[in-house]
């Protein structure tokens, strides 16, 4: 079966014996076109199955009204909430988004950057994968003055605009809270220290211990991926530690929930034996028992702020050159999983 020919304004013009310019203006609801003529043209367009070619007209204007969103993963409540914030702002501003997923692969991230570049996106929002080594694959955007704004996993040493929370402060707060609950042997379950988010949370953890006069112990620090299996393995490693930790800071709520469940299976009481603090304030933190103390990481707000700054730049309202770092407020939410001292809320 042959594909039907795409109807153009020239086909409509021939049918109605009008100029293509008149048809074009009528379809754009131009006030110079007589109402009856406009109505006839729009009716003919519907009958003939005409579709406006946004892509072609955007290219003529050197704009696609499309924003590329480069993500390190999709299987995350946090990323879903960030996307929700991005989509809200871009839709209101009349922009479409193209989502590119790297699956924690540097090579795939490079391929995604090339693909979005050739799709002529007007701007890029990006969060880096675990294995990203440098930002060279974004240089093609910079060379063409296509704005790029990074969020969450970023290169904090670069001069490019990025939106983050104060991960160091959050790591410090989480550990300090466990110390205030009387914990002295605090384990840390985190992920790749190559990325700023986990490196800074780790640094906050280490400094809180130092300020409390407690030695940092490498055997209490577990660096894993963000999988369910890794959380189960971490729980088993914790049970083999001597002495058994009395506190646990996990830099991801899902892993914290899985780890807690595995510990409970083997008779470890939460928080009586091990007090636990997570990170992100994902939905699972309110479902797991006991409910999880965590750091609130406002993903939707991060998505909205990131997208709004990019849109403002594209619309000439503001310039990303004037804003290098945006830090979003976060806070510790205390629930039952960490309360050894029930009065210290």
Secondary structure, DSSP 8 states (H G I E B T S, - for coil): --------HHHHHHHHT--HHHHHHHHTT-TTS-HHHHHHHHHHHHHHT----HHHHHHHTT---EEEEEES-SS-HHHHHHHHHHHHHHHHTT-EEEEEE-TT-HHHHHHHHHHHHHTT-SEEEE---TT---SGGGHHHHHTT-EEEEESS--TTSSS-EEEE-HHHHHHHHHHHHHHTT--SEEEEE--TTSHHHHHHHHHHHHHHHHTT----GGGEEE--SSHHHHHHHHHHHHH-SS--SEEEESSHHHHHHHHHHHHHTT--TTTT-EEE-SB--THHHHSSS--BEEE--HHHHHHHHHHHHHHHHTTS--GGG--EEEE--EEE--GGG-SSTT--
